[in-house]
Amino acid sequence: MNAIEDRVPPIPKPPAPPAASSVTERTYETILRWIENREIGAGSVLDERRISEALEVSRTPLRNVLSRLQGEGYLVRLANGTMVVRDIGAGEVLELLLVRRLLEPEAAAMAAGRIPAAALQAARDHVDDPAADHNDTNTWLKGDEVHDLIAKHCGNRSLALMIGEARRRIRLSHIERVPGRTSHAREEHLAIIDALGAGDGKAAREAMFRHLENIREGFLAAFGRGAL
């Protein structure tokens, strides 16, 4: 088996797609989900034949999707024409965290008082569940719920899209979680939830800024200032 074949991962089982979606859009959403969830990791080769068979889609819409994902920065094409999942290094993660630090505190301030109490309580229960396994991965996933609520309820679609794009790109990296930040992240997310529930935009802005700044400083401590 050659080096390229060694990097071809097993094709995940695709979810049952909504009937209303077009074939191309369903294919795009499925492959993007695989990439974001690391079911197909950075550096993995995307085998057109295997993906085409797994998703029951012809090569033409599949190639359109792969070209779109390449244009959006999720894939790169090697000199031999092979398409692989792009890896995001520490320097780019830090740049994206800075983008989030500039945008997301304002989104949090705008979302304060807008999020349904039941949704905030559900997020709090997930973040603060004493019976849960509070490892780095679970804490990251539960924190995502808080960030998703803010994007959904900030009232500015363009702002939400820009933040969402930065978050998606960070997920492409294998180093987006800073080791040892589990308990700190939990406390920071709870502070954000408290401010959102109180309708205190200023406190929500400050809590989100502190959270993102702490993540960024954790990265700098872990990977060094030379990563910038």
QUIQUIBEL-V366064 format. One record per pair of residues at least 12 apart in sequence whose ideal C-beta (glycine too) atoms are under 10 Angstrom apart, sorted by the first residue. I is the first residue (numbers start at 1). J is the second residue. Records with the same first field share a line. If there is no record, write none. Layout:
# QUIQUIBEL-V366064
I = J, J
This chain:
# QUIQUIBEL-V366064
3 = 45
4 = 45, 47, 78, 80, 82, 84
5 = 45, 47
6 = 45
7 = 41, 43, 44, 45, 46, 47, 82, 84, 85
8 = 40, 44, 45, 46, 47, 50, 82, 84
9 = 34, 38, 39, 40, 41, 43, 44, 45, 46, 47, 50, 85
10 = 39, 40, 44, 50, 54
11 = 34, 39, 40, 46, 47, 50, 51, 52, 53, 54, 55
12 = 30, 31, 33, 34, 37, 39, 40, 51, 54
13 = 39, 54
14 = 26, 27, 29, 30, 31, 33, 34, 51, 54, 55, 56, 57
15 = 29, 30, 33
17 = 29, 30, 55
22 = 61
23 = 55, 56, 57, 58, 60, 61, 62, 65
24 = 57, 60, 61, 62, 64, 65, 68
25 = 61, 65
26 = 55, 57, 61, 65
27 = 51, 52, 55, 56, 57, 58, 61, 62, 64, 65, 66, 68
28 = 61, 62, 64, 65, 66, 68, 69, 72
29 = 65
30 = 51, 54, 55, 57, 65
31 = 46, 51, 55, 62, 65, 66, 68, 69, 74, 75, 85
32 = 65, 68, 69, 72, 74, 168
34 = 46, 51, 85
35 = 69, 74, 75, 85, 86, 168, 171, 172
36 = 74, 167, 168, 169, 171, 172
37 = 171
38 = 85, 171, 172, 173, 174
40 = 75, 84, 85
41 = 85, 87, 172, 174
42 = 84, 85, 86, 87, 88, 89, 172, 173, 174
43 = 76, 84, 85, 86, 87, 174
44 = 75, 83, 84, 85, 87
45 = 78, 82, 83, 84, 85
46 = 62, 65, 66, 69, 70, 75, 82, 83, 84, 85
47 = 82, 83
48 = 62, 63, 66, 82, 83
49 = 62
51 = 65, 66
63 = 83
66 = 83
67 = 83
69 = 83, 85, 86
70 = 83, 86
72 = 86, 165, 168, 169
73 = 86, 88, 92, 165, 168, 169, 172
74 = 86, 88, 168, 169, 172
85 = 172
86 = 169, 172, 173
87 = 172, 173, 174, 175
88 = 169, 170, 171, 172, 173, 174, 175, 176
89 = 173, 174, 175, 223, 227
90 = 173, 175, 176, 219, 220, 222, 223, 224, 226, 227, 228
91 = 219, 223, 226, 227, 228
92 = 169, 170, 172, 173, 227
93 = 169, 170, 171, 172, 173, 174, 175, 176, 215, 216, 219, 223, 227
94 = 170, 215, 216, 219, 220, 223, 225, 227, 228
95 = 166, 169, 170, 227, 228
96 = 165, 166, 167, 168, 169, 170, 172, 173, 176, 216
97 = 166, 167, 170, 176, 212, 213, 215, 216, 217, 218, 219, 220
98 = 166, 212, 213, 216, 228
99 = 162, 163, 165, 166, 167, 169, 170, 212
100 = 147, 162, 163, 166, 167, 170, 208, 211, 212, 215, 216
101 = 166, 208, 209, 210, 211, 212, 213, 215, 216
102 = 162, 163, 166, 209, 212
103 = 154, 156, 159, 160, 162, 163, 166, 208, 212
104 = 147, 150, 151, 154, 159, 160, 162, 163, 166, 167, 192, 205, 208, 209, 211, 212
105 = 150, 192, 201, 204, 205, 206, 207, 208, 209, 210, 211, 212, 213
106 = 154, 156, 159, 163, 201, 204, 205, 208, 209
107 = 147, 150, 151, 153, 154, 155, 156, 159, 160, 162, 163, 204, 205, 208
108 = 146, 147, 149, 150, 151, 153, 154, 192, 195, 196, 201, 203, 204, 205, 206, 207, 208, 209, 211, 212
109 = 150, 154, 195, 196, 200, 201, 202, 203, 204, 205, 206, 207, 208, 209
110 = 150, 153, 154, 155, 156, 159, 160, 201, 204, 205
111 = 149, 150, 151, 152, 153, 154, 155, 156, 160, 192, 195, 196, 199, 201, 204, 208
112 = 150, 153, 154, 192, 195, 196, 197, 198, 199, 200, 201, 202, 203, 204, 205
113 = 153, 195, 196, 197, 198, 199, 200, 201, 204
114 = 149, 150, 152, 153, 154, 155, 196, 199, 201
115 = 146, 149, 150, 152, 153, 154, 193, 196, 197, 199
116 = 149, 153
117 = 196, 197
119 = 145, 148, 149, 152, 153, 196
120 = 146, 149, 153, 192, 193, 194, 196, 197
121 = 193, 197
122 = 145, 149
123 = 142, 143, 144, 145, 146, 147, 148, 149, 189, 190, 192, 193, 196, 197
124 = 142, 145, 146, 189, 190, 193, 194, 196, 197
125 = 142
126 = 138, 141, 142, 143, 145, 146, 189
127 = 139, 142, 143, 145, 146, 185, 186, 187, 188, 189, 190, 192, 193
128 = 142, 186, 187, 189, 190, 193
129 = 142, 186
132 = 186
134 = 182, 183, 185, 186
135 = 177, 182
136 = 177, 178, 179, 180, 181, 182, 185
137 = 177, 182
138 = 182, 186
139 = 177, 181, 182, 183, 184, 185, 186, 189
140 = 171, 176, 177, 178, 181, 182, 185
142 = 185, 186, 189
143 = 177, 185, 186, 188, 189, 192, 211, 215
144 = 167, 171, 189
145 = 189, 193
146 = 188, 189, 190, 192, 193, 196, 208, 211
147 = 163, 164, 167, 189, 192, 208, 211, 212
148 = 160, 164, 167
149 = 192, 193, 196
150 = 163, 192, 196, 204, 208
151 = 163, 164, 167
152 = 164
153 = 196
170 = 215
175 = 219, 222, 223, 227
176 = 215, 219
177 = 215, 218, 219
178 = 214, 215, 216, 217, 218, 219, 220, 221, 222, 223
179 = 218, 222
180 = 218, 221, 222
181 = 214, 215, 218, 219, 222
184 = 211, 214, 215, 218
185 = 211, 214, 215, 218
187 = 211
188 = 207, 208, 210, 211, 212, 214, 215
189 = 207, 208, 211
190 = 207
191 = 203, 204, 206, 207, 208, 210, 211
192 = 204, 205, 206, 207, 208, 210, 211
193 = 207
194 = 207
195 = 207, 208
196 = 208
